[in-house]
Amino acid sequence: MRAEIKNQITQMNEQGIGYKKIASELNISIGSVRNALREKDEGAICKFCGKKLNFVEGKKRKVYCNDSCRYDYWNSQKKGGKPNEHGQFE
């Protein structure tokens, strides 16, 4: 895919336009839109602690930097918030 089309996709997505509308306006598939935006998302951060995530080509995309953050995030969702500075939920 050409760089100018990727830039158009990124700009349209930042304006809040959905995948289907972007695909129809640029006459490309929804999958192409999704892949272009996925490539753009290389600066992803951990959903719990905010550390930058490193992705491995061909592997599932990470959401958390490690298992500890994943457990803590899900526990915080059960208990309704983030932990305090001591790692305990209130």
Residue pairs with C-beta under 8 A, 6 or more apart in sequence:
1 28
1 32
1 35
1 36
5 26
5 28
5 36
6 36
6 39
6 40
8 26
9 22
9 26
9 33
9 36
9 37
10 36
10 37
10 40
12 21
12 22
12 25
13 19
13 22
13 33
13 37
17 25
19 30
19 33
19 34
19 37
20 30
22 33
23 29
23 30
23 32
23 33
26 33
38 61
42 55
43 52
44 52
44 53
44 55
44 61
44 62
45 51
45 52
45 53
46 52
46 53
46 63
46 64
46 65
46 69
47 63
47 64
47 69
47 73
48 64
48 65
48 69
48 70
48 72
48 73
48 76
49 65
49 69
51 65
53 62
53 63
53 65
54 62
55 61
55 62
63 70
64 70
64 73
72 83
72 87
75 89
76 82
76 83
76 89
79 89
79 90
81 89
81 90
83 89
84 90
